[in-house]
Amino acid sequence: MLVIAFFVFVGLYADVLWYDQLGFLEVLTTQWVARSVLFVIGFVAMALPVWASIQIAYRTRPVYAKLNSQLDRYQEVFEPLRRLAMYGIPVVLGIFAGVSTSSRWDLTLTWLNRTPFGSTDPQFGFDLGFYVFELPFYRSIIGFASAVVLLSLLLVAATNYLYGAIRVSGREVVISKSARVQIAITAGLYLLLQGVSIWFDQYATVSETGSLITGAAYTDVNAVIPGRQILAVAAIGVAVLFVVTAIIGRWRLPLVGVALLVVSSLLIGTLYPWVVQRFQVDPSPRTLEAPFIQRNIDLTRDAYGVADIEEIPFEAKTNAEPGALRSDAETTANIRLMDPLVISPAFQQLEQFRQYYQFPDRLDVDRYQIDGQTQDTVVAVRDLKLSGLGDAETWYNSHIVYTHGYGLVAAAGNQRSAGGQPLFVQSGIPSSGDLGEFEPRVYFGENSPDYSIVGAPEGTKPVELDYPAGGDNDEQTQTTFEGDGGPKLDNVFTKLAYALKFQSEQIFLSDAVNTTSQILYDRDPIERVRKVAPYLTPDSDAYPSVVDGKLVWIVDAYTLTDQYPYSNKVSMSEAIADSESLPTTLPFDEVNYIRNSVKATVDAYDGSVTLYAWDTEDPILKTWQKVFPSTIEPLSKMSGELMSHVRYPADLFKMQRAVLGRYHVTDASAFYSREDAWTTPKEPTEPANTTLLQPPYYLTMQMPGQDVPSYSLYSTFIPEASGDQSRNVLRGYLAVDADAGNTDGERADGYGKLRLLTLPEDDNVPGPGQVQATFNSDPTVSQSLNLLKQGQSDVINGNLLTVPVGGGLLYVQPVYVKSTGNTSYPLLQKVLVAFGDEIAFQDTLDLALDVLFGGDSGADAGDQAVDPNATPETPAEGEGEGDESTTPPSDEVQSLLNQAQAQIKAKQAALSEGDWVAYGAADAQLAEIIAKLLQVTAGE
C-alpha cells in the first residue's frame, strides 16, 4: 500500500508542477477540492445511514428469538465477523459512493454557479438554465438518496432475518415490532423519494427524444406529464401508508397501496399514453403535433445558433455567357487550387529536407496579408519524426538532442509553379518568405515526442539540434531552449518523480539532466487546451499561424449540453465525420446545444496556453467563468493580428449543416411531411458506395447579400433520399462569414453570419456527385486523362469546389498527376470546371474559365500568369564570366547544377513528345536537386 500510495503521490506531484508552470494550478486545485469534498459528502451520506440502519436493526433484535437450525449455523459463521461487517460494509459502500459522487464535480459546481439563460421553455415556463444546470443535479441527488435508502432497506431486512426479528414459518411471516417500525419507515422514505423522482421526471420530457421530435409532444403533454403527476402523488400517498403501518402495525394497507401503484403505473404510465397516441394522435398527427413541432423547430434553431440565418432564394443561371465573371473578379482570383489533402507529399519531398522531419497527411488552410493583398494559403508545421532516426533513435537522441521541429511552410492556395508544384510563400531552413520574422522552433506540436528534456546552464555548449545546415561536412546548428515550457528538474525528488512517471531511469541518471533542465510533455495543442479547460470540448483540428512574431496553434473550443429543452439531439462524432476527418470517440457525444465559446492559442515555442472568451453571452461559459475566474481572458485582449487568423470553426459548421438539413424548414406541417428534407452530399471523389460526406471548404468569396468578398466556409445540400430515389441535384448552398476582422479586441460585424441559398424545386442544378460523374464520363476529358496515365502514373482528382459566381454555381476541380517512384509527389497539371451543363478541361484555371465562358470569362484566376508550356530559364552560356565579384561554385554545387541542367533538358524533351510521365519524373528530380542546392548554398 505504501508503494501504491507513493506512485499516486508522484502522479499528483507531477500534475501540480505541470499546471503550476502553465499558470492553471487553479484548475487542478479546484477540481481536487471539489472532488475531495464530494467524496466526503458521498462517503458520509452512504456510510452513515447504512451503518445506523444496521446498528438499529441489531440493537433492537429480539433477545430470546427462537431460531431454526439453519439460522443458528448462519449466526455461528457470522458472529466472529459481525463487528467487521457492521463497520466494513458501510465503509466499502461509502467508498464506492464517494468515488461516484466525486466524479460529478462538474455537475455540482455548475449548479452552485448557475447562470440564467434569460428565456423560458414553452411547456412549464422555467428558465432554460433550470434544465441545463438544476434538473440534472436534483435528479442525481434523488437517485443517490434512493440508492442509500434501498441498500439500507435490504441490509435492515437481512439483519433482522439473521437475528430472528423476521421469521418465516410456512406461509406465515412474523415481524417483530422494532423491525416493523424500521422497515416500514425505511420503505416509506424510499416511496417518498420515488414520488419526488417521478415528479421531476415530468420536467425531463422536454429534453427526451421521442419517435417524432425531441421534447414533449401531444401525447407527452396530455397523457405522460399528467400521468407522472398522478403517480408522484400516489407514491407519496403509499409512503404515508407505510408510516401508518409503523404506528398501527398492519401491513395490508401499504401492500395494497404498492400493488395499486404498480397497476396504476402500467395503466396511467404506459397504457393511457398508448391509447392517446394510437386513437387520438395517429389519425390526425399533422394537426395535433403542429404546435409541438413548432417548439422543436424554434428551440433547435436557437440551440445550434442558426435562428438568424439569412435565407436567399437563388435562381441559379446555367448558361455560361462571355464576361459572366466580371463582377466576381476577386472571388475568381482566390479560388483554391492546392488541395490540402493531396499536396502533403509535395511538402514532404520539397520541404522535409531530413528523414527526422515530417508533415501531416492533412494540411491546414489560413490567410495572410502579403503586399497589401489577402492571400489564402495552405500551411503546415515541419515537425519531428523520431522514427526517421533509425538506429540512431537512442534515449539521448530522442529526448535530449531531437527536441523540436522547425518552421512553418506555406504555399499560395490559388497559384502553382509552371511544373505544377506548390508556390511557396514561406519555406526553407532557415525559414524565409513573405510572412515576416517569427520564432520558427516548434517544441509543442501535433507530432512532438512524448517528452523532451531541454535547457542548460548559461555558457554550456548547446546540444539540441536546431536545424541541419548542409554542406560537405553535414554541419548542424545546435540551440538551447530559453523559454519557460515545462516543470524544472532542479532537485533529486523531481527527477525521481518524472523517472517513475515516464518509466525511464535515464531521467534520473543522465548527466544531460541538470538543475536548469525542463521537461516538456503533453505537447499536443488540443490536449493542452483540454487539460487546462476540462469543461470545454476542443475542435478536432488545431491549425498553426504566425501571430505577432510567434508561431502559435489556434484551437476552437465549445460548450455543450444535451439538456436544452425541445432541441434535437445530434451525435457530434457522426456530424463532424467526413472525408477529411473520420469518426472519433468523444466523451460527450449526443448534444443538443453548442456554442463556440472560447478561442485558444498554444505557443509552439513555450507551450503557453491562452483562453479567450469568444461567445460572451453563453450562459454555460459564464457559469464556468465563476468556477475558474482567472483562467479566461476577455475578448478585448486579443490582438488584431490574432483576430485576422481566427476563423469560424469547421466542427460547429458541420453540426449546423447537420441540423439545417431538416430544420431549414420552419413550417411545422412541411417539417412533419419532410417534403423538403436535405442532406450533405457524399464525397464525390470517393467510390460510389462511400459513406463519407463531402467536407466544408474555406474560400474567400462573395455571397449574394455581401458587398465585398470575405473569408468563408461553405457546404452544399442535395435532397434527402436513398437508393434509386436519390437525386444528386443542388437544393441549398450554406456559407458562413468566417472572417473575424483585424481590429484589436473587436470582432467584425459580419463574422458568423450564416447565409443559405435555396434553389427552386424545378431547377435541376447538378450536385457535386453529378458533376463528378460528368467529368469522369466526358470523352474529351477521358482521352486527356488516359494520356496522363501513361506509364502507370496516378491521376488524382482534387477537392471539388462549388463557388457562387456569375449568377450561378461554378464547379472547380484541380487534377494532379503522380508518377511512379518513392520520391514522386502529385503535380497539378489540369483543371476541370463546370457551369450548368457545360464543362472545360484545361492546363490552368484561368484558361479553363475562358474556354467555359465563351472565350472570355471576364475575370482572371490566381494562376493566370502561369504558362504550362514554359520551362525554367537557364543561364546563357558564359553568363557571369569575367565578373570579379562572382565566387566560383564549389565542386558539389557545380555537380548539382549540371544535374539540374540535365533534368531541365529531360523535361523539355518529354514535353515535346507529350510524355507526361517522364515530364513528372524529371520535374520531381529537378525539385530534389534544387532543394539540395538550397541546403548546400545555405551552408556555404
N, C-alpha and C positions, 0 to 999 in steps of 0.2 A: 504493500500500500504506500509505503514511503517513496518507492521508486516511481510508482504511478503518479503520486502527488507532485514529485519533483518534475516529471515531464510535463504535467499540466501547468505547473508554475512557470516552467521555461516557455511554454507556448504563450501564456498570458503576458509574461515579461516582454517577449518579442513583440507582441501586439501593442503593448504600451509604448515601446520605443518607436515602432513604425508610425503609429498615429501621432505621437508627440512630435516627431521630426516633421511630419507633414502639416502639423498645425490643426489637426482634427481630433485631439485627445478627448475633447468634449463629447464627440460622437460615441467613442468607446466607453467612457465612464458613465455617460447617461444610460447606455444600454446595460452596463453591468449593474448600476444601482437599481434600474427598473427591474431587471431580471432577478436580482437578489431579493428585493422587497416582495415581488410577486411570488418568488419561490417560498419565502417565509409565510406569506399570506396563504398560499395554496397548501403548504405543509400543515399549518395550524388548522386551517379550515377543514381539512380532511382528517388529520390525525386526531385532533381533539374530540370532535363529535363521535368518531368511531371508537376511540378509547373510552369516552364517557358512556357510550351505549353498552359496550362490553362490560364495563365495571358495574353499571347499574343492573344489568341482567345477572351478573354473577353475585352481587351483594344481596340481591332480593330473591335469590333462588330458594326454593323450599329446602329447609334443613333436613327434614325427615322424609324426603320423597322416596317412594318405593320405585326402584328401577328394575328393569328386566336385565337378564344376564348379558345381553349384548351391549347395553349401555354401560353396565359395570366394567366390561372389558375396555370399552372406549375410554372411560374415565381413568382406568389404570394406566393406559398408554398415554393419555393426555395430561394427567395431573403433574408429572415431573416437568412437563414443558409449559405448564399453564402460565406462569409469570412471563416467560419468554414470549409466548404467543400473545398474551394480553397487551404487551408493550411492543412486541415486534411487528405484529400485524398492522397496528395504526402507523408505526414508523415507516414500514415499507410502503403502505398505501399513501402515506403523506409525502414520501419522496417522489413517487410517481406523479402524484397530484401537483407537487411543487414544480417538477420539471415541465409538466403540461401547462401549468399556469404561467410559468416564466416565459414560455415560447410565445405567449400572447402579449408581450410587452408593447408591441406597436399598437395593438387594438386599445390597450389601456391608456397609453399616452395620447392617442388621438382623441379618445373620449374626454380625458381631462382637459385637453387644449382645443376642443372642437370649435369650429368656426361656422356660423350660419351661412347657407348658400344665398339667402335673400329671396328665395322663391319657394312656393309650396307645391305639394303634389295635388292632383285633381281629385283624389278619392277621399283622403282623410284630412287634408288641409294642413298637414305638418310641413315644417321647413324640410327641404331635401336633405339637409345635414342630419336630421333625425335618423334617416335610413342609412346614411353613409357612416356616421360616427356612433350613434347611440344605440339603435336597434341591435346591431351585431354584438355590442358589448353587453346589453341587457340579456340577450338570449344566451350568450356564453356563460353569464353568471347563473342563470336559471338552470342551464344544462349541468354546470358544475355542482350546484347545490342539489339537484336531483340525483346525481351520481353519489354524492355523500350520503344523502338520506337513504337511498336504495341499498348501498353497501351496509350502512348501519342497520337497516331493517333485516337484511339477510344474516348478518352476524349476531344480531339480537335473537333472531329465531333459532339459529344454530346453538347459541349458548344456552338458551332456555331449554331447548330439547335435550342437550347433553346433560344438563343438571336436573332434569325432571320437571321443569316448570311447564313443559308441554309434553303430554303423554298421549300416545295413540294406542287405543285398545279396540281392535276390530274397526268398526265404522265410527267409533266414538273418539272425539278429540277433546281432551281435558286440558284447560289452560288455567294456570294459577292467576290470582288477581293481579299480582305485580307484573307478570308477563303480559296479561291482557292490557293493562294500562299502558305499558311501554310500547307494545306492538301497535295498539290502536292509535296512540298519539303519533308514533313514527309514520304509520301508514297514512294517517290524516294529513300530516305535514307533506308527505310525498304527493298525495292527491291535490293538496293546495298548490304545490309547485307546478303540477301538471296543468291545473286550471289557469295559472298565470302564464305558463308557456303557451297554452292554446290561445289565450287572449292576444299575446304578442304575435302568434303565428298569423293572425288575420292581417297584420300590417306587412308581413313578408310577402303577401300575394302580389303586391305592386312591383316586386322585383323577381318573381318566379317566372320561369319560361313555360308557357303553355303550348298547346298544339297550334295556335294561331299567332299569338303575339307574346312578347314579354310584358307582364303586367296583368292586373285584374281585368278580365273580360266580363261579358254579360253574366255568365254562369257564376263566376267568382263573386261578383258584386251582389247578385241576387240570391245566391244559394250558399256558396262556400263561406263567405265572410259572416253572414248571419248565422250559419250553422256553427262556425267556430265560436262565435259569441255565446250561443246557447250551450255548447259543450263546455266552454270555460266556466260558465255559471254552474252547470250541472256538476262538474268536477269539484268545484268549491263546496257545493252542497253535500256531495258524498264525503268530502273531508270533514265537514261538520258532523256527519253521522258517525264517523269513526271516533270523534271526540266524545259524542254522546255515549258510544259503546264503552269508552274508557270509564265513564261515570256509572252507567247503569248495568253494564256487563252483558248486554245482549248483542250478539253478532249478526242477527238476522237482517236488521236494517242496513248496515253498511254493505253486507254481502249482496243483498238485493240491489242496493244502490250501484255497486260496482257492475253487477250484471246488466242493469238498465243502462249504465253509462256505456258499456261495450256495445249493447244493441243500438243505443242512440247514435254512437259514433258511426256505426255501419249504415244506419238509416239516414241520419242527418249529414254525416260527413262524406258518404260515398253514394248511396242510392239516390237521395234527393238531387244532388248536383247532376247525376247521370240522367235523371228524368227531365230536369230542366233543359239540359243540353240536347237531349235526343228529341223531345217532343215540343220544345218551345224555340230553341235557338236554331237547330239544324234546318227546320223548314224555312226560316227567314233570317239567315245569318247576316246577309248584306245589310239589312236594315237594323237589326238589333245590335250587331257588333260595331256599327259605324262610329258611335261616339268613343268607344274604347280603342278602336284602331286609330282614330284621330289623336288620342292621347299618346299612343305609342309612336306615331309619326312625329308629332311635335317634340316630345321629350327625347326621342332618339336623335333627332337632328340637333337639338341643344347639346346633348351629352357628347357628341362627336364633333362639335364645333362647325357644323355645316348649315345651321339655321339661316345664316345670312348669305348663302351662296347666291350669286347672280346668274340667273338662267337667261341665256340669249338664244332666241330662235335663229337658226343658221341655215339659210338656203345655199348650200354649197354648190359652187359652179363646177362643172365637169368638162368644160371646153377650154383647152389650153390655147389662149389667144396671145398673139405677139404683144409684148410690153406689159403683160399682166402682173409682173412682179415689181413694177417700177415703184409703187407705193410701199413695198415691203423690202426695200433695198437693205436696210440694216439687219433685218431678220435673216434674209438670204445669205448675207455675208458671214453670219455667225452659225450657220448650220454645221453641226459637228460631224466630221468625217472619221476621226480617230475613235474607234470603239474601245472603251476601257477593258472589255472582256477579251479582246482579240490581240491587242498590241503589246501585252505584257512580255511575250518572247522578244519583241524588238527592244524593249527597255533592257531586258536581261543581256542580250547579245551586244548591244551598243553601249550600255552604261554600267554593267555589272563589274567589269574590269578584273575582279579576282573571284576565285571559287568560294571564298568565305563571305561573299556578299549575296544578297538576293533581293528580288522584288516580288510583291504579292501577285497571285494569278489574276486578281481583280483589282484594277487600278481605280483611283478616285478622280472626281472632277471638281474643279474650282474655277475661280476667275480672278484676274489681276488687272490693274491699271498699268498698261505699258504704252509709253509715248502718248499719254493722254487718251488712249482708247481702251475700253474694256475688252479683255481677251479671255475667252473661255479656254481652259486648259485641262489636260489630263495629267495627273500628278501621282507620284509615288515616292516613298522613302527608300533609300538604299540601306537595308537593314542587314544585320549579321545572319550568317548561316553556318553555325559551328560544325555541322556535319560535313561541310565542304573542306574542313581541315584534314580529313582522312586520318592517317596515322599520327598526325600532329595534334589530335584532339585530346591532349592531356588535361589534367585538372588545372595546371598552372596556366596553360594557354587559354582554356575555356573560360576561366573565371578571373584571371589577372591581366592577361595580355589582350585578348579579344573581348573588349567590354562594350563596344558601341558601334552602331552603324554610322554612315557618313553621307549627309547631303540629301537634298530634295531634287528630284528630276521632274521637270515639267515640259510638256510638249503642247504646242498650239492645237486646240481641238478641231479647228476648221482649216488647217493647212497641212501640207506634206511636201517632202522634197521631190525632186524630179524623178527619183527612183522609187518613190512610194514609201520612203521611210518617214517616221515622225520628224517634225521640225521642232527641235528643242529650243525652248526659251530659257531654260535653266538646266545645266548639265555639268558633267566632268568632275574630276578630282584633281585639285581643289575645286569646289563648286563655283561656277561663274555663270552669268547670264543677266537677264533683264529684271530679276526680282530683287535686286539690291543686295546689300550686305546683311548677313544674318548668321547666327550661330548654327553651323551645319551638323554638329555632332549629335547623334541620336542614341542617348543612353536609355530612353524609355520609348519603346515601340511595340508594334503588334507581334513581332517575332523576336524580341530581345531574349537573351539567355535567362534561365530561371533565376540566377543570381550572379552578380559580379561584385568583386571587391576592388574599390578604386581609392585614389588619394594616396599621398605620400608626403613626408616632411619636406619643408622648403629646402631646395638645393639638392634634393635627391634626383638621380638620373631617371627620367620618365621610362616606364615600361609598357604603358598601354599603347597598342597600335592605333595611330591616328588615321593614317591612310598610306597606301603604297605610293612611292614617289617615282617608280620606274627607273630606267637607266640600266647600264650594263651590269652593275653590281647589285641590282634589285634592292636598292636602298629603301628603307621605310622610315616614316616620320612617326615619332612617339609623342605622347602627350600625357598629362596628369590631370585628372578630374579636379576642378576647382570650385564646384558648386556645393550645395547642401542637398544631397539627393537621397540619403538613407541614414539609418542609425549608425553611430560611430562604434567601432570595435576597439574602444580605448581602455578596456580592462579585461582581466582574465575571465571573469564571470560572463561578460557579454559574449566573448569569443566562444566560451563553452556552450552558452545558450544557443548560439547560431550553429555551432558544430552539431549539436543534437537536433536542432530544427531541420537542417538540411542533410543530416546523416553523413557528415563529412568531417573526418578528423583533421583534414588539411587546413580547415579554417582555424583550428586551434594550434596546429603545429607549424604552419608555413611561416618562414621569415618574411614573406611578402606582406603579411598582415601586421600592421604596426598601429601605434596609438592614434594616428591621424586617418586610418583607413575607414571607409564607409562601405556598408553592404547594401547593394541595390537589389530589390526583389519586388514581386508583384508589379511588374513593369508595363503590362498591357494597359493602355489608357482607359479602356472600357472597364476593366477590372478595378482600376484605381477609383474611378468615379463610383462604381457600385459599392466599394468598401467604405468610402467616406460619406456616402449618402445612401444608406440601405433602404430608405423609404422611396427611392426613385428606381425606375426601370430604364436603363440606358438604351439608346438606339443600337441596332445591330451593327452599325457601321460608324467608325471614327475616321475622320479624314484629316490629313496634315495641311497646314497653311503657314505661310510666312507672315507673321504679325508683329509689328513694332520691333523688328530686328531679331526676332526669335522664331524658331520653328516649333509650332505648337500643334497638338491634336485637338480638334473640336469635336465634342460629344454632345449630342442632344439627349435629354433625359425627360421622362414622363412621370406624371402622377396618374394612377389608375384606381378604379374601383369596379366591383361587379354588383353594387347595391343601389345604383341610380334608378329611381322608380320609372317604370314603363319604357325603359331604354332597351333596345335589342342587344342581346349578348353576342359577341363575336370572339372566335378563337384567334387570339393575336398571332400565334405561331403559324396558323394557316393563312391568315390575311397578309402577312408580310413575306410569305414564301413565294418566290418566283424563280425565273431562270438565273437571276443574279445571286439570290440568297435562298438556300434550301431550308426546309422546315427545321426549327430548333426547339429544344425543350425549354420552356420558360417557367419560372417559379410561380408566376401569376398569369394564367393564360386566358381564361374566359373573362372578358371585361365588357363593361357597357358604358364606360366613361373614360376619356383620355384627354390629357392636356400636355402640350409641350411646355412644361412649367419652368424648366431650367436649361440654360446653355452652360456647358462646362468646357474648360480648357485644361489641357495637361501639357506642361512644358516638356518638350522632347529631350532637353538637356538635363534638367534637375528634377523632373517629375512632379513639380509643384502643381497642385490642383486648385482651380478657382471655379466656384459655382456662382452663376449669375441668375437672379430671379428674372425670368423672362415673362411668364404669364402672371403678373402681379395680382390679378383678380381671382385666381384659382383658390377656392376655399381650402382644398387639401394642402396646397403648398403653404398657405397662411398658417394652417394648423401645425405643420411640421416646423415652420419658422419659429413658432412659440416653443416647440420642444428643443430645437437646436438654434438658438437666436443668433449666434455669432458665426455660423458656417456659410451663410449665403450672402453674397454681395448684391447690392441693388443694381438695377439696370443702368443707373447713371454712372457706374464705374467702368462700363465697357467703352473702350476706345473706338474712335471712328474707323480705324483700320481693322479692328476685330469685327466691327459691325459689317464691314464690306465683305467679310468672308463667311459669316454665319449664313445659314440658309434654312428654308422650310424643310423640315426633316422628312425623309422618304418613308419611314415606317408609319408616321402619323398619316401621311398622304395615302398610303396603302390601306390603312384602316378606314379612312374616309371614303375611298373609292369602293371598298367592300360594302360599306353601308349604303352609299348612294346608288349602287346597282338597283336597289329596290326603293330606297327612301328618297329618290329624286321625285317620286310620285307623292304629292301632298294631299290628294283627294282620297278619302277613306274607301269609297266604293271602287275606284280604279285600283287602289292598292290591294283590296281583297281579291279581286279577279286576276291580279298580276298580268294585266293585259299589256303592260309596258315595262316588264322587268328586264334589266340589263345584266351583263356580266363582263368581266375583263377578258380580252382575247387571250388565247393560248399563244405561247412564244412561236412566232411564225417560222423562225429558222430551225426549230427542232422538228423531229419526225412527227408525222400526222397523229400518232397515238399519244403524244406527250400530254401530261397533266400540268406542266409548268406554265405559269402565267407570264405574259409579257410584262417586264418591269416598267415603272415610270422612268422618264428621262428628263435630265436637266438641260434646258436650252435657253438661250437668250432670244426672245421672240416677242412679237406684239400681238396680243389677243384682241379680237373685236371688243370694244369698250375701253381699250387702253390708248392713251395719247402717244406714248413712246414705248419702244421695246424694253423689256426687263428680264432679268434672270428668273426663269420659271421652271416649274416641274409639271409634267403633263402625263395623262394616260387617256386611253380610249375605251369606249364601251360598244359592245355588239349585243344583239338580242339574246336573252337567256333562253336557251333551248338545249335539247340533247338529241343525239342520234341523227337520224335522217332529217329531222326538222330543223337542225341548226342552220342558221343563215349568218354568214360572216360579212355582214354589212354594218357600216357605222351607224350608231344611233346617238352617241354622245361623245363629247370631247371635253375632258375635265382638265383644267390648268389652274395653278395657284401661283401668285406672285411670290417668289422665293427670295427677293432682294430686300434686305433689311436696311439698305442705305449705308452712308459712310459718315454720319454725324455722331460725335461723342455722346453716348448715353441716350440717344434718341432713335427710336425705331421708325423707319419710313412708314408713311401713312398707308401706302398700298400693300405693305407686307401682310401675307396671309390671306389676301383677298382671293376667294375661290370663284371661278367663272366656269359655267357649264354650257357649252354649245350643244343645243338639242337639234338634231336633224329631223326633218319631217319623215313620217312613216312611208310615204310614197317615193322617197328619194333614196335610191339604192347606191349610195356612195360605197365603194368596196372597202371592206375592212382589211386589217393587216394580213390575215391569213389568205384572203382572196387575192390581194396584191402580190404576195409572195408566190402563190400558185401561178399567177400570170407571168411573173418574172421567170419562174422555172420552166414554163412551157412555151415561152416565146421562141420561135425558130431562130431568129437572129441572135438572141441572147444565148441560146443553147450552143449555136455554132461558135460564138466567141468564147464561151466558157470551155468548150471542148478543146479549143486551141490552147487555152491557158493550162489545161490539164495534161497536155502532152508531157511525156517523161514522168508520169505518175506524180505530178505536182498536185497539191491540195488547193482547192478553191474554197475560200471561207467567206460566207455571207455575214457581213457585219450587222449591227443593230438596224432595224427598220424603223426609221423615224417618221413621224407624222407631224407636219407643220402647217398651221393655218395661214396660208398666203394666197395672194391672187384671187381672193374671194372664194376659195375652195380649200381643199386639203391636199397638200403635196407630200408624196412619199419619197424618202431618200434612203438608199442603202449602199454603203461602201462595199466593194468586193475586193478581197485580199487573195494573193497568191503566195503559197508557201512551198518552196521547193524541198526536195528530199535532202536529208543530211541532219546531223545532230546540231549543227550550228546555224541552221536556217531559221528564218522568222518571217511572219506574214508581211507582205509588201502591198500597199494599196495600189491597185492597178486600174480598177474601173469603178464607175459609179452608176448605179441604177436609180432612175427616177420615174415617178408615175403621177399623173394628174387626171382624175377621171378614168377613162378607159385607155388613155394614151400613155406609152412608156418610151423611155430613151435609155441607151446604154452607151456611155462614152468614157473617155480616159479621165476626164475631170468633171467635177460637179458643174463648173461654170459652162463648159461646153455642152453637157447633158441638158442643162436648163435651157440653153439657147435652142438646141435641137427640139426639145419638148414643146417650147413656146414659139414655134414658127420661125426660128432663126434668130430671135432676139427676145430674151426673157424680160428685158428692161432693168435688170439688176445684175450685179456681179457677185459671185460666190467667193468664199475665202480662198479658194485655190485658183482664182482667175489668172494669177501670174505664173502658174506652173505650165511649162511646156513638156509634156511627157516624152517627146522625142528628143529633148535636149540631153546632152551629156555634159558632165562637169568639164570645165575648161582646164586645159593643161598648159603649163608654161611653154612658151615658144623656145625652140632650140637656141641655146646660147644666151637666153634671157638672164640677166643678172651678172653676166661675165664682166669683169673689169670694175665692178663695184667694190671699192676697197673696204667699205663698211660691212660687207657680207662675209660671214664666217662660213667656211666650207663645212658641209654637213659631215657628221661622223659616219663611219662605215655602216653602223646599224641603221642610221637614218637613211643613208643613200640606198641601202638594200631594200628598205621598206618603200622608198619612193619608186624604185624600179618595179617592185611587185605591184604597187598601186597603178603604175602606168600600164603594166601588162593586163591587169583586170579591167581597166578602162577600155583598152582595145578589145578585150573579150566581150565586153558589154556592147560596144559598137557593132561588132560582128554579129552577135546574137540578135541585136535589134534589126539589122538589115535583113536577116534571114527569118525574122518572125518567131524565133525560138525563145519563148518566154521563160522556159525552164532554165536554160543556160543563162539568160539575162538575169534572172533572180539569183542564181548561184553566184555569178560574177559580182553582182551588186552586194551580196552578203559578204563575200570575201573582201571586197573593197572596203566595206564598213569596218570589218575587223582590222584591216591594215591601218585605216585612218585612226581607229581607236588606239592601236599600238603606237602610231606616230605621236599622238597627243601625249601618251604616257612618257615616251622617250624624250620628247622635246620639253615636257614639263620638268623632267628630271635634270635636263641639261641647263 
